Amino acid sequence: MNKTAIAAAGLGLTALIGLGAWWWHGQRQLPAPGPAVLERPAATPPLAAPTPAPIAQAASESAIRHPLDLPAAAASAPRAASVIDVGVVLSELFGRKSALGMFQLDDFARRVVATVDNLGRAHAPSRLWPVNPTEGKFLTERQGDSEVISADNGLRYTPYVLLIETVDLRQVVAAYLKLYPQLQTAYEELGYPRRYFNDRLVEVLDQLIATPDIDAAPKVRLPVINGPVQPQRPWVLYEFADPALQSLSAGQRILLRTGPVNERRLKARLAELRRLLATGAPRQ
């Protein structure tokens, strides 16, 4: 299973977010600490919010850097009354069948803000993603004495890259604005009561756009697994052999795994999305 996120196309607003979410399943399934705060049917395990790491701009955390021009209804309505049906919004953008197939609609707002925040950190647990994973597995090949990401690995992402390139980002932003009150509330509940979610999104987009371009296939390796029990899906544990690459954020590592061509195409769309979101995102 692969995923990659900020699928500006996939998230509709998550599309952007989804990036780390869609294409690569090579992220370890790390548990996210913290108690669940939303009630759900007993048959479905609760979605626990990750404990947020400290943010470096505490002194100015209340200052909004990238304010949004929200639709009048969303801007003026009480938060309790501003809940919009996520399935309807995403169906209008991608079609009902695609929306139901691509997205995790339960706890969608919380999944979006947690994934966006995590893409800028070391790990982005896939169980919190707002999008469903794609099929397939991470492909590698031998190159001399080293193991590198296979050139064929990037082919699995091409359909998603094409989708991202054809979707109208202004419509994506329009959907984002409709859902923004719910996203902001979810972000505050995640542990950032004085932070503005759109600022964090732009911050993560800047980080993704700054992902280094690498033309040569990067070397990867499997960590040593101690103990008699071996993982059934070892490909999800691959790491970059270069410590500098492995130390990048989860979102940046995901971008690198899509391959150099896909990475450049995705970053071009992310830059356009960033421009729309950082300049007030005028309403349609």
C-alpha atoms as an extended CHARMM CRD file, in Angstrom:
* protein
*
       284  EXT
         1         1  MET       CA              0.0000000000        0.0000000000        0.0000000000  PROA      1               0.0000000000
         2         2  ASN       CA              1.3370000000        3.3740000000       -0.9340000000  PROA      2               0.0000000000
         3         3  LYS       CA              0.2460000000        6.7870000000       -0.0750000000  PROA      3               0.0000000000
         4         4  THR       CA              1.3080000000       10.2530000000       -0.4470000000  PROA      4               0.0000000000
         5         5  ALA       CA             -0.0530000000       13.1280000000        0.4520000000  PROA      5               0.0000000000
         6         6  ILE       CA             -0.8770000000       16.3890000000       -0.0190000000  PROA      6               0.0000000000
         7         7  ALA       CA             -2.7090000000       15.2030000000       -2.7000000000  PROA      7               0.0000000000
         8         8  ALA       CA             -3.8160000000       18.5460000000       -3.5460000000  PROA      8               0.0000000000
         9         9  ALA       CA             -5.9970000000       16.6570000000       -5.7070000000  PROA      9               0.0000000000
        10        10  GLY       CA             -7.0460000000       14.1670000000       -3.3540000000  PROA      10              0.0000000000
        11        11  LEU       CA             -7.8780000000       16.2330000000       -0.5190000000  PROA      11              0.0000000000
        12        12  GLY       CA             -9.8820000000       18.7140000000       -1.9980000000  PROA      12              0.0000000000
        13        13  LEU       CA             -8.5110000000       20.5790000000        0.6330000000  PROA      13              0.0000000000
        14        14  THR       CA             -7.1780000000       17.6020000000        1.8670000000  PROA      14              0.0000000000
        15        15  ALA       CA             -6.0710000000       17.0890000000       -1.4250000000  PROA      15              0.0000000000
        16        16  LEU       CA             -3.2290000000       19.1160000000       -0.3780000000  PROA      16              0.0000000000
        17        17  ILE       CA             -3.0290000000       17.4530000000        2.6800000000  PROA      17              0.0000000000
        18        18  GLY       CA             -3.3190000000       14.1220000000        1.6080000000  PROA      18              0.0000000000
        19        19  LEU       CA             -0.0490000000       14.3250000000        0.0810000000  PROA      19              0.0000000000
        20        20  GLY       CA              1.5560000000       12.2730000000        2.5690000000  PROA      20              0.0000000000
        21        21  ALA       CA             -1.4660000000       10.3660000000        2.8190000000  PROA      21              0.0000000000
        22        22  TRP       CA             -1.9900000000        8.9140000000       -0.5130000000  PROA      22              0.0000000000
        23        23  TRP       CA              0.8820000000        7.3370000000       -2.0720000000  PROA      23              0.0000000000
        24        24  TRP       CA              3.2020000000        5.6550000000        0.2520000000  PROA      24              0.0000000000
        25        25  HSD       CA              2.6030000000        3.0200000000        2.8330000000  PROA      25              0.0000000000
        26        26  GLY       CA              6.2440000000        2.9920000000        3.7800000000  PROA      26              0.0000000000
        27        27  GLN       CA              5.5160000000        4.8900000000        6.9560000000  PROA      27              0.0000000000
        28        28  ARG       CA              5.5760000000        2.7510000000       10.0700000000  PROA      28              0.0000000000
        29        29  GLN       CA              2.2800000000        2.2960000000       11.8170000000  PROA      29              0.0000000000
        30        30  LEU       CA              3.2850000000        4.2360000000       14.9040000000  PROA      30              0.0000000000
        31        31  PRO       CA              0.6400000000        4.6510000000       17.6060000000  PROA      31              0.0000000000
        32        32  ALA       CA             -0.4410000000        8.1940000000       18.3070000000  PROA      32              0.0000000000
        33        33  PRO       CA             -0.6370000000        8.9500000000       22.0190000000  PROA      33              0.0000000000
        34        34  GLY       CA             -3.4990000000       10.8070000000       23.5670000000  PROA      34              0.0000000000
        35        35  PRO       CA             -7.0680000000        9.9230000000       24.5740000000  PROA      35              0.0000000000
        36        36  ALA       CA             -9.9260000000        9.9300000000       22.1070000000  PROA      36              0.0000000000
        37        37  VAL       CA            -12.3900000000       12.7330000000       22.6420000000  PROA      37              0.0000000000
        38        38  LEU       CA            -15.0270000000       11.9190000000       20.0310000000  PROA      38              0.0000000000
        39        39  GLU       CA            -17.7180000000        9.3440000000       20.6140000000  PROA      39              0.0000000000
        40        40  ARG       CA            -18.3090000000        6.7420000000       17.9310000000  PROA      40              0.0000000000
        41        41  PRO       CA            -20.1060000000        3.4270000000       17.5440000000  PROA      41              0.0000000000
        42        42  ALA       CA            -18.5890000000        0.6530000000       19.6350000000  PROA      42              0.0000000000
        43        43  ALA       CA            -17.7460000000       -1.3490000000       16.5050000000  PROA      43              0.0000000000
        44        44  THR       CA            -15.3660000000        1.3640000000       15.3250000000  PROA      44              0.0000000000
        45        45  PRO       CA            -12.2090000000        2.0310000000       17.3640000000  PROA      45              0.0000000000
        46        46  PRO       CA            -11.8820000000        5.6530000000       18.4880000000  PROA      46              0.0000000000
        47        47  LEU       CA             -9.5770000000        7.9540000000       16.5750000000  PROA      47              0.0000000000
        48        48  ALA       CA             -7.0530000000        9.3070000000       19.0250000000  PROA      48              0.0000000000
        49        49  ALA       CA             -5.4800000000       12.6660000000       18.3570000000  PROA      49              0.0000000000
        50        50  PRO       CA             -1.6760000000       12.7120000000       18.4120000000  PROA      50              0.0000000000
        51        51  THR       CA              0.0190000000       14.6820000000       21.1470000000  PROA      51              0.0000000000
        52        52  PRO       CA              1.3040000000       17.8210000000       19.4020000000  PROA      52              0.0000000000
        53        53  ALA       CA              4.9680000000       18.6620000000       19.6190000000  PROA      53              0.0000000000
        54        54  PRO       CA              5.9550000000       22.1070000000       20.9010000000  PROA      54              0.0000000000
        55        55  ILE       CA              5.7300000000       24.8440000000       18.2960000000  PROA      55              0.0000000000
        56        56  ALA       CA              8.6800000000       27.2340000000       18.0590000000  PROA      56              0.0000000000
        57        57  GLN       CA              6.7770000000       30.5650000000       17.6940000000  PROA      57              0.0000000000
        58        58  ALA       CA              5.0860000000       30.6460000000       21.0960000000  PROA      58              0.0000000000
        59        59  ALA       CA              5.6100000000       34.3750000000       21.5270000000  PROA      59              0.0000000000
        60        60  SER       CA              3.5520000000       35.2460000000       18.4530000000  PROA      60              0.0000000000
        61        61  GLU       CA              1.3160000000       32.1830000000       18.2190000000  PROA      61              0.0000000000
        62        62  SER       CA             -1.8520000000       34.2780000000       18.3400000000  PROA      62              0.0000000000
        63        63  ALA       CA             -0.8840000000       36.3860000000       15.3170000000  PROA      63              0.0000000000
        64        64  ILE       CA             -2.5470000000       35.1990000000       12.0940000000  PROA      64              0.0000000000
        65        65  ARG       CA             -0.0840000000       35.3150000000        9.1990000000  PROA      65              0.0000000000
        66        66  HSD       CA             -2.2920000000       34.0540000000        6.3690000000  PROA      66              0.0000000000
        67        67  PRO       CA             -5.9230000000       35.0320000000        7.0410000000  PROA      67              0.0000000000
        68        68  LEU       CA             -8.6120000000       33.5880000000        4.7970000000  PROA      68              0.0000000000
        69        69  ASP       CA            -11.4500000000       35.4260000000        3.1290000000  PROA      69              0.0000000000
        70        70  LEU       CA            -14.1560000000       33.0580000000        4.2970000000  PROA      70              0.0000000000
        71        71  PRO       CA            -17.6350000000       32.9670000000        2.7550000000  PROA      71              0.0000000000
        72        72  ALA       CA            -19.9840000000       35.2010000000        4.7430000000  PROA      72              0.0000000000
        73        73  ALA       CA            -22.0690000000       32.2720000000        5.9960000000  PROA      73              0.0000000000
        74        74  ALA       CA            -19.0340000000       30.4100000000        7.2920000000  PROA      74              0.0000000000
        75        75  ALA       CA            -17.4410000000       33.4960000000        8.8070000000  PROA      75              0.0000000000
        76        76  SER       CA            -20.5090000000       34.6630000000       10.7170000000  PROA      76              0.0000000000
        77        77  ALA       CA            -22.2260000000       31.4240000000       11.7720000000  PROA      77              0.0000000000
        78        78  PRO       CA            -21.5990000000       30.0490000000       15.2610000000  PROA      78              0.0000000000
        79        79  ARG       CA            -19.1980000000       27.1340000000       15.1670000000  PROA      79              0.0000000000
        80        80  ALA       CA            -21.7800000000       24.7350000000       16.4980000000  PROA      80              0.0000000000
        81        81  ALA       CA            -24.0660000000       25.6380000000       13.5970000000  PROA      81              0.0000000000
        82        82  SER       CA            -21.3990000000       25.7440000000       10.9100000000  PROA      82              0.0000000000
        83        83  VAL       CA            -20.9760000000       21.9800000000       10.4550000000  PROA      83              0.0000000000
        84        84  ILE       CA            -21.1900000000       21.1860000000        6.7560000000  PROA      84              0.0000000000
        85        85  ASP       CA            -21.6500000000       17.6930000000        5.3260000000  PROA      85              0.0000000000
        86        86  VAL       CA            -18.1440000000       16.7210000000        4.2320000000  PROA      86              0.0000000000
        87        87  GLY       CA            -19.4320000000       14.0080000000        1.9080000000  PROA      87              0.0000000000
        88        88  VAL       CA            -21.5250000000       16.5270000000        0.0040000000  PROA      88              0.0000000000
        89        89  VAL       CA            -18.6350000000       18.9880000000       -0.3850000000  PROA      89              0.0000000000
        90        90  LEU       CA            -16.2100000000       16.3200000000       -1.6060000000  PROA      90              0.0000000000
        91        91  SER       CA            -18.8100000000       14.7530000000       -3.9010000000  PROA      91              0.0000000000
        92        92  GLU       CA            -19.3580000000       18.1310000000       -5.5630000000  PROA      92              0.0000000000
        93        93  LEU       CA            -15.6280000000       18.3700000000       -6.1660000000  PROA      93              0.0000000000
        94        94  PHE       CA            -14.7180000000       14.8030000000       -7.1970000000  PROA      94              0.0000000000
        95        95  GLY       CA            -18.0390000000       13.0290000000       -7.7790000000  PROA      95              0.0000000000
        96        96  ARG       CA            -19.7980000000       10.8480000000       -5.2120000000  PROA      96              0.0000000000
        97        97  LYS       CA            -18.1850000000        7.5650000000       -6.2450000000  PROA      97              0.0000000000
        98        98  SER       CA            -14.6590000000        8.9920000000       -6.1670000000  PROA      98              0.0000000000
        99        99  ALA       CA            -15.2730000000       10.8240000000       -2.8990000000  PROA      99              0.0000000000
       100       100  LEU       CA            -16.5170000000        7.6840000000       -1.1590000000  PROA      100             0.0000000000
       101       101  GLY       CA            -13.6460000000        5.6520000000       -2.5790000000  PROA      101             0.0000000000
       102       102  MET       CA            -10.8440000000        8.1110000000       -1.8500000000  PROA      102             0.0000000000
       103       103  PHE       CA            -11.6790000000        9.5870000000        1.5380000000  PROA      103             0.0000000000
       104       104  GLN       CA            -12.1950000000        8.5360000000        5.1410000000  PROA      104             0.0000000000
       105       105  LEU       CA            -15.2530000000       10.6390000000        5.9280000000  PROA      105             0.0000000000
       106       106  ASP       CA            -15.4930000000        9.7270000000        9.6060000000  PROA      106             0.0000000000
       107       107  ASP       CA            -13.7380000000       12.3490000000       11.7340000000  PROA      107             0.0000000000
       108       108  PHE       CA            -12.6600000000       13.9390000000        8.4640000000  PROA      108             0.0000000000
       109       109  ALA       CA            -11.7580000000       17.3660000000        9.8710000000  PROA      109             0.0000000000
       110       110  ARG       CA             -9.6750000000       15.8440000000       12.6290000000  PROA      110             0.0000000000
       111       111  ARG       CA             -7.9400000000       13.5190000000       10.1920000000  PROA      111             0.0000000000
       112       112  VAL       CA             -7.1050000000       16.4530000000        7.9190000000  PROA      112             0.0000000000
       113       113  VAL       CA             -5.5900000000       18.7000000000       10.5740000000  PROA      113             0.0000000000
       114       114  ALA       CA             -3.6960000000       15.8300000000       12.2310000000  PROA      114             0.0000000000
       115       115  THR       CA             -2.2690000000       14.6810000000        8.8960000000  PROA      115             0.0000000000
       116       116  VAL       CA             -1.2570000000       18.1720000000        7.7900000000  PROA      116             0.0000000000
       117       117  ASP       CA              0.4420000000       18.7790000000       11.1190000000  PROA      117             0.0000000000
       118       118  ASN       CA              2.1700000000       15.3910000000       11.0650000000  PROA      118             0.0000000000
       119       119  LEU       CA              3.4370000000       15.7790000000        7.4970000000  PROA      119             0.0000000000
       120       120  GLY       CA              5.6510000000       18.5510000000        8.8150000000  PROA      120             0.0000000000
       121       121  ARG       CA              7.0190000000       16.3040000000       11.5450000000  PROA      121             0.0000000000
       122       122  ALA       CA              9.0040000000       13.0700000000       11.7120000000  PROA      122             0.0000000000
       123       123  HSD       CA              6.0550000000       10.6660000000       11.4220000000  PROA      123             0.0000000000
       124       124  ALA       CA              2.5970000000       10.7820000000        9.8430000000  PROA      124             0.0000000000
       125       125  PRO       CA              0.7080000000        7.6890000000       11.0920000000  PROA      125             0.0000000000
       126       126  SER       CA             -1.4150000000        6.3620000000        8.2350000000  PROA      126             0.0000000000
       127       127  ARG       CA             -4.3190000000        5.4200000000       10.4930000000  PROA      127             0.0000000000
       128       128  LEU       CA             -5.0090000000        9.1500000000       10.9220000000  PROA      128             0.0000000000
       129       129  TRP       CA             -5.0130000000        9.9530000000        7.1950000000  PROA      129             0.0000000000
       130       130  PRO       CA             -8.1880000000       11.3630000000        5.6330000000  PROA      130             0.0000000000
       131       131  VAL       CA             -7.6160000000        9.4340000000        2.3970000000  PROA      131             0.0000000000
       132       132  ASN       CA             -7.5990000000        5.7330000000        1.6370000000  PROA      132             0.0000000000
       133       133  PRO       CA             -4.2910000000        4.1180000000        0.6520000000  PROA      133             0.0000000000
       134       134  THR       CA             -3.5660000000        2.9850000000       -2.8660000000  PROA      134             0.0000000000
       135       135  GLU       CA             -2.7840000000       -0.6110000000       -3.7160000000  PROA      135             0.0000000000
       136       136  GLY       CA              0.6610000000       -2.0010000000       -4.3430000000  PROA      136             0.0000000000
       137       137  LYS       CA              3.8900000000       -1.9720000000       -2.3990000000  PROA      137             0.0000000000
       138       138  PHE       CA              7.1090000000       -0.0170000000       -2.2870000000  PROA      138             0.0000000000
       139       139  LEU       CA              9.4740000000       -1.2370000000       -5.0510000000  PROA      139             0.0000000000
       140       140  THR       CA             13.2600000000       -1.4030000000       -4.8340000000  PROA      140             0.0000000000
       141       141  GLU       CA             16.0510000000       -2.8350000000       -6.9940000000  PROA      141             0.0000000000
       142       142  ARG       CA             19.7130000000       -3.6860000000       -6.6490000000  PROA      142             0.0000000000
       143       143  GLN       CA             22.2920000000       -1.2530000000       -7.9550000000  PROA      143             0.0000000000
       144       144  GLY       CA             25.7290000000       -2.6980000000       -7.3800000000  PROA      144             0.0000000000
       145       145  ASP       CA             26.0600000000       -3.4110000000       -3.6840000000  PROA      145             0.0000000000
       146       146  SER       CA             23.2480000000       -1.0480000000       -2.7910000000  PROA      146             0.0000000000
       147       147  GLU       CA             19.4630000000       -1.1810000000       -2.7670000000  PROA      147             0.0000000000
       148       148  VAL       CA             17.7290000000        1.7930000000       -4.3380000000  PROA      148             0.0000000000
       149       149  ILE       CA             14.1660000000        2.8840000000       -5.0480000000  PROA      149             0.0000000000
       150       150  SER       CA             13.0940000000        1.2470000000       -8.2890000000  PROA      150             0.0000000000
       151       151  ALA       CA             12.4120000000        3.4370000000      -11.3030000000  PROA      151             0.0000000000
       152       152  ASP       CA              9.1210000000        1.5480000000      -11.6910000000  PROA      152             0.0000000000
       153       153  ASN       CA              8.0330000000        2.6610000000       -8.2280000000  PROA      153             0.0000000000
       154       154  GLY       CA              7.0730000000        6.0950000000       -9.5450000000  PROA      154             0.0000000000
       155       155  LEU       CA              4.6960000000        4.6290000000      -12.1400000000  PROA      155             0.0000000000
       156       156  ARG       CA              2.2040000000        3.7460000000       -9.4040000000  PROA      156             0.0000000000
       157       157  TYR       CA              1.8080000000        7.4160000000       -8.5670000000  PROA      157             0.0000000000
       158       158  THR       CA              1.2940000000        8.7170000000      -12.0860000000  PROA      158             0.0000000000
       159       159  PRO       CA             -2.5380000000        8.4560000000      -12.1050000000  PROA      159             0.0000000000
       160       160  TYR       CA             -2.7130000000       10.5120000000       -8.9110000000  PROA      160             0.0000000000
       161       161  VAL       CA             -0.2680000000       13.0880000000      -10.2110000000  PROA      161             0.0000000000
       162       162  LEU       CA             -2.4070000000       13.4590000000      -13.3340000000  PROA      162             0.0000000000
       163       163  LEU       CA             -5.4760000000       13.9220000000      -11.1480000000  PROA      163             0.0000000000
       164       164  ILE       CA             -3.7190000000       16.5890000000       -9.1360000000  PROA      164             0.0000000000
       165       165  GLU       CA             -2.6780000000       18.3710000000      -12.3100000000  PROA      165             0.0000000000
       166       166  THR       CA             -6.1650000000       18.3880000000      -13.7980000000  PROA      166             0.0000000000
       167       167  VAL       CA             -8.2050000000       19.3650000000      -10.7360000000  PROA      167             0.0000000000
       168       168  ASP       CA             -9.1020000000       23.0540000000      -10.5230000000  PROA      168             0.0000000000
       169       169  LEU       CA             -7.2370000000       24.2980000000       -7.4810000000  PROA      169             0.0000000000
       170       170  ARG       CA             -9.5980000000       27.2280000000       -7.1040000000  PROA      170             0.0000000000
       171       171  GLN       CA            -12.4440000000       24.7620000000       -6.6570000000  PROA      171             0.0000000000
       172       172  VAL       CA            -10.2900000000       22.8690000000       -4.1720000000  PROA      172             0.0000000000
       173       173  VAL       CA             -9.7510000000       26.0890000000       -2.2320000000  PROA      173             0.0000000000
       174       174  ALA       CA            -13.4750000000       26.8770000000       -2.4020000000  PROA      174             0.0000000000
       175       175  ALA       CA            -14.1850000000       23.4990000000       -0.7660000000  PROA      175             0.0000000000
       176       176  TYR       CA            -11.4900000000       24.2150000000        1.7970000000  PROA      176             0.0000000000
       177       177  LEU       CA            -13.1420000000       27.5220000000        2.6980000000  PROA      177             0.0000000000
       178       178  LYS       CA            -16.5190000000       25.8520000000        3.1750000000  PROA      178             0.0000000000
       179       179  LEU       CA            -15.0040000000       23.3510000000        5.5770000000  PROA      179             0.0000000000
       180       180  TYR       CA            -12.5700000000       25.7250000000        7.2570000000  PROA      180             0.0000000000
       181       181  PRO       CA            -14.6160000000       26.4330000000       10.4300000000  PROA      181             0.0000000000
       182       182  GLN       CA            -14.6790000000       22.6950000000       11.1430000000  PROA      182             0.0000000000
       183       183  LEU       CA            -10.9670000000       22.3850000000       10.4040000000  PROA      183             0.0000000000
       184       184  GLN       CA            -10.0780000000       25.2880000000       12.6920000000  PROA      184             0.0000000000
       185       185  THR       CA            -12.1380000000       23.8110000000       15.5220000000  PROA      185             0.0000000000
       186       186  ALA       CA            -10.4800000000       20.4180000000       15.0370000000  PROA      186             0.0000000000
       187       187  TYR       CA             -7.0380000000       22.0480000000       15.0150000000  PROA      187             0.0000000000
       188       188  GLU       CA             -7.7140000000       23.8260000000       18.2880000000  PROA      188             0.0000000000
       189       189  GLU       CA             -8.9510000000       20.5740000000       19.8180000000  PROA      189             0.0000000000
       190       190  LEU       CA             -5.7590000000       18.8910000000       18.6390000000  PROA      190             0.0000000000
       191       191  GLY       CA             -3.8990000000       21.0890000000       21.1070000000  PROA      191             0.0000000000
       192       192  TYR       CA             -3.4240000000       24.4680000000       19.4060000000  PROA      192             0.0000000000
       193       193  PRO       CA             -6.0780000000       26.7700000000       20.9360000000  PROA      193             0.0000000000
       194       194  ARG       CA             -4.2760000000       29.9490000000       19.8760000000  PROA      194             0.0000000000
       195       195  ARG       CA             -3.0460000000       28.8370000000       16.4760000000  PROA      195             0.0000000000
       196       196  TYR       CA             -4.5730000000       29.3420000000       13.0180000000  PROA      196             0.0000000000
       197       197  PHE       CA             -4.7790000000       26.1470000000       10.9640000000  PROA      197             0.0000000000
       198       198  ASN       CA             -4.2770000000       27.8360000000        7.5930000000  PROA      198             0.0000000000
       199       199  ASP       CA             -0.9520000000       29.2050000000        8.8680000000  PROA      199             0.0000000000
       200       200  ARG       CA              0.1620000000       25.6790000000        9.7210000000  PROA      200             0.0000000000
       201       201  LEU       CA             -0.9670000000       24.4130000000        6.3200000000  PROA      201             0.0000000000
       202       202  VAL       CA              1.0210000000       27.1020000000        4.5080000000  PROA      202             0.0000000000
       203       203  GLU       CA              4.0030000000       26.3220000000        6.7470000000  PROA      203             0.0000000000
       204       204  VAL       CA              3.8620000000       22.6320000000        5.8070000000  PROA      204             0.0000000000
       205       205  LEU       CA              3.3950000000       23.4860000000        2.1200000000  PROA      205             0.0000000000
       206       206  ASP       CA              6.5490000000       25.6350000000        2.2660000000  PROA      206             0.0000000000
       207       207  GLN       CA              8.4070000000       22.7110000000        3.7540000000  PROA      207             0.0000000000
       208       208  LEU       CA              7.1830000000       20.3120000000        1.0760000000  PROA      208             0.0000000000
       209       209  ILE       CA              8.0470000000       22.7290000000       -1.7180000000  PROA      209             0.0000000000
       210       210  ALA       CA             11.5650000000       22.9770000000       -0.2680000000  PROA      210             0.0000000000
       211       211  THR       CA             12.0820000000       19.1920000000       -0.5460000000  PROA      211             0.0000000000
       212       212  PRO       CA             15.4590000000       18.6520000000       -2.2520000000  PROA      212             0.0000000000
       213       213  ASP       CA             15.4970000000       17.5100000000       -5.8860000000  PROA      213             0.0000000000
       214       214  ILE       CA             17.3800000000       14.2440000000       -6.2890000000  PROA      214             0.0000000000
       215       215  ASP       CA             17.9910000000       12.8990000000       -9.7750000000  PROA      215             0.0000000000
       216       216  ALA       CA             19.7630000000        9.6760000000       -8.8400000000  PROA      216             0.0000000000
       217       217  ALA       CA             17.7150000000        6.8990000000       -7.2860000000  PROA      217             0.0000000000
       218       218  PRO       CA             18.2270000000        7.2580000000       -3.5290000000  PROA      218             0.0000000000
       219       219  LYS       CA             19.6270000000        4.3380000000       -1.5890000000  PROA      219             0.0000000000
       220       220  VAL       CA             17.3360000000        2.6820000000        0.9190000000  PROA      220             0.0000000000
       221       221  ARG       CA             17.7110000000       -0.0120000000        3.5260000000  PROA      221             0.0000000000
       222       222  LEU       CA             15.6770000000       -2.1560000000        5.8680000000  PROA      222             0.0000000000
       223       223  PRO       CA             16.4740000000       -1.7030000000        9.5560000000  PROA      223             0.0000000000
       224       224  VAL       CA             17.6850000000       -4.7330000000       11.4410000000  PROA      224             0.0000000000
       225       225  ILE       CA             14.7440000000       -6.6300000000       12.9200000000  PROA      225             0.0000000000
       226       226  ASN       CA             15.6980000000       -8.2990000000       16.1800000000  PROA      226             0.0000000000
       227       227  GLY       CA             13.6900000000      -11.1840000000       17.4970000000  PROA      227             0.0000000000
       228       228  PRO       CA             12.1060000000      -14.3200000000       16.0640000000  PROA      228             0.0000000000
       229       229  VAL       CA              9.0010000000      -12.5850000000       14.6740000000  PROA      229             0.0000000000
       230       230  GLN       CA              9.5920000000      -10.9270000000       11.3210000000  PROA      230             0.0000000000
       231       231  PRO       CA              7.2040000000       -8.3510000000        9.7820000000  PROA      231             0.0000000000
       232       232  GLN       CA              4.7490000000       -9.6900000000        7.2090000000  PROA      232             0.0000000000
       233       233  ARG       CA              5.1290000000       -6.5210000000        5.1270000000  PROA      233             0.0000000000
       234       234  PRO       CA              8.8170000000       -5.5800000000        5.4380000000  PROA      234             0.0000000000
       235       235  TRP       CA              8.5860000000       -3.0240000000        2.6280000000  PROA      235             0.0000000000
       236       236  VAL       CA              6.7540000000       -0.6260000000        4.9540000000  PROA      236             0.0000000000
       237       237  LEU       CA              9.9120000000       -0.3250000000        7.0690000000  PROA      237             0.0000000000
       238       238  TYR       CA             12.3250000000        0.9540000000        4.4100000000  PROA      238             0.0000000000
       239       239  GLU       CA             14.4460000000        3.9430000000        5.3640000000  PROA      239             0.0000000000
       240       240  PHE       CA             16.7320000000        6.2040000000        3.3470000000  PROA      240             0.0000000000
       241       241  ALA       CA             20.3680000000        5.1760000000        3.7090000000  PROA      241             0.0000000000
       242       242  ASP       CA             21.4370000000        8.8410000000        3.6220000000  PROA      242             0.0000000000
       243       243  PRO       CA             20.9310000000       10.2490000000        7.1550000000  PROA      243             0.0000000000
       244       244  ALA       CA             20.2250000000       13.6960000000        5.7000000000  PROA      244             0.0000000000
       245       245  LEU       CA             17.2890000000       12.3410000000        3.6970000000  PROA      245             0.0000000000
       246       246  GLN       CA             16.0170000000       10.1580000000        6.5250000000  PROA      246             0.0000000000
       247       247  SER       CA             16.0000000000       13.2110000000        8.8110000000  PROA      247             0.0000000000
       248       248  LEU       CA             13.5880000000       15.0750000000        6.5150000000  PROA      248             0.0000000000
       249       249  SER       CA              9.9560000000       15.4430000000        7.5530000000  PROA      249             0.0000000000
       250       250  ALA       CA              7.4310000000       12.6990000000        6.8360000000  PROA      250             0.0000000000
       251       251  GLY       CA              5.9120000000       14.7370000000        3.9950000000  PROA      251             0.0000000000
       252       252  GLN       CA              9.2670000000       15.4010000000        2.3670000000  PROA      252             0.0000000000
       253       253  ARG       CA             10.2590000000       11.7330000000        2.5230000000  PROA      253             0.0000000000
       254       254  ILE       CA              6.9370000000       10.8090000000        0.9460000000  PROA      254             0.0000000000
       255       255  LEU       CA              7.5450000000       13.2300000000       -1.9130000000  PROA      255             0.0000000000
       256       256  LEU       CA             10.9980000000       11.7590000000       -2.5490000000  PROA      256             0.0000000000
       257       257  ARG       CA              9.5340000000        8.2750000000       -2.7780000000  PROA      257             0.0000000000
       258       258  THR       CA              7.2700000000        9.2980000000       -5.6410000000  PROA      258             0.0000000000
       259       259  GLY       CA             10.3170000000        9.7100000000       -7.9050000000  PROA      259             0.0000000000
       260       260  PRO       CA             12.0730000000       12.8250000000       -9.2820000000  PROA      260             0.0000000000
       261       261  VAL       CA              9.6190000000       13.5050000000      -12.1300000000  PROA      261             0.0000000000
       262       262  ASN       CA              6.5230000000       13.1510000000       -9.9690000000  PROA      262             0.0000000000
       263       263  GLU       CA              8.1340000000       15.1510000000       -7.1890000000  PROA      263             0.0000000000
       264       264  ARG       CA              8.7700000000       18.1570000000       -9.4420000000  PROA      264             0.0000000000
       265       265  ARG       CA              5.2630000000       18.0210000000      -10.8930000000  PROA      265             0.0000000000
       266       266  LEU       CA              3.7140000000       17.7860000000       -7.4470000000  PROA      266             0.0000000000
       267       267  LYS       CA              5.7870000000       20.6300000000       -6.0720000000  PROA      267             0.0000000000
       268       268  ALA       CA              4.6500000000       22.8680000000       -8.9350000000  PROA      268             0.0000000000
       269       269  ARG       CA              1.0330000000       22.2520000000       -7.9550000000  PROA      269             0.0000000000
       270       270  LEU       CA              1.7920000000       22.6920000000       -4.2880000000  PROA      270             0.0000000000
       271       271  ALA       CA              3.4030000000       26.0490000000       -5.0560000000  PROA      271             0.0000000000
       272       272  GLU       CA              0.2400000000       27.1870000000       -6.8470000000  PROA      272             0.0000000000
       273       273  LEU       CA             -1.9060000000       25.9450000000       -3.9900000000  PROA      273             0.0000000000
       274       274  ARG       CA              0.3220000000       27.7380000000       -1.5290000000  PROA      274             0.0000000000
       275       275  ARG       CA             -0.0850000000       30.9780000000       -3.4730000000  PROA      275             0.0000000000
       276       276  LEU       CA             -3.8700000000       30.6990000000       -3.2960000000  PROA      276             0.0000000000
       277       277  LEU       CA             -3.9290000000       29.9110000000        0.4090000000  PROA      277             0.0000000000
       278       278  ALA       CA             -1.3390000000       32.4940000000        1.4630000000  PROA      278             0.0000000000
       279       279  THR       CA             -2.9210000000       35.4590000000       -0.3150000000  PROA      279             0.0000000000
       280       280  GLY       CA             -6.2900000000       35.3980000000        1.3560000000  PROA      280             0.0000000000
       281       281  ALA       CA             -7.8500000000       32.6310000000       -0.7470000000  PROA      281             0.0000000000
       282       282  PRO       CA            -10.5340000000       34.8930000000       -2.2580000000  PROA      282             0.0000000000
       283       283  ARG       CA            -13.9810000000       33.3580000000       -2.2150000000  PROA      283             0.0000000000
       284       284  GLN       CA            -15.5270000000       32.2440000000       -5.4820000000  PROA      284             0.0000000000
